[in-house]
C-alpha cells in the first residue's frame, strides 16, 4: 500500500499551495466571525476529513464556542462513496443551539445534507456549514455550504483532510491525483 501511496503523491498535481489554503481559511474565519459573533455556536467537526480544517479554522474563530465531533461517512477509506454509515454522533446536545458543521470537501453533498438534517432533527435552531473545498460538478447539489474556502474541479483530491484510501490527509496543500489514478468519487 505504501508504494501506491508514494506513487500517487509523487505524480499528483498541486492545485492550491499551503499559502493559498491558509489564506482561504483566513477569509472563511472572517466571514464566520462576522455572522456567528453572538450566536454561541456548537462547532461539529466532521470526522475524519474535517479534522485538519476544523483544527486550523477553530483557532481563527474569536467567539465563545463549544466543539464536538460527528462522523457519518460514505467512503470508509475507499475511493468511491456508498450508503451513509453513522459512526459517531455528537455528545453535546444540539437542541436550541446554533450549529456550525466543518468539513474538508463538499463533493456530491449527500453526507452534508444528511448531517444538516440530523442537526435540525435534534433541535438545532440554525445550522451552518463550512467546507474548505467545494467541487465544481456541473449539476445541482442537495445542499450548498454557507462558507467555502476554495472551488476546485471534479478530480480526486488529497491534502488538508482529504484522503487517498485513508492516507495523505496531512499533505500541506491540495493535490489532485494524476488523471489515470483518479477514481470515481
Buried (B, 14 or more C-beta within 10 A) or exposed (E): EEEEBEEBBEEBEEBBEBEBBBBBBEBBBEEBEEBBEEBEBBBBBBBBBBBBBBEBBBEBBEEEBEBBBBBBBBBEEEBEBEEBEEEEBBEEEBEEBBBBBBBBBBBBBBBBBBBBEBBBEBEBEBBBBBBBBBBEEEEEBEBBBBBBBBEBEBBBBBBBBBBBBEBBBEBEBBBBBBEEBBEEB
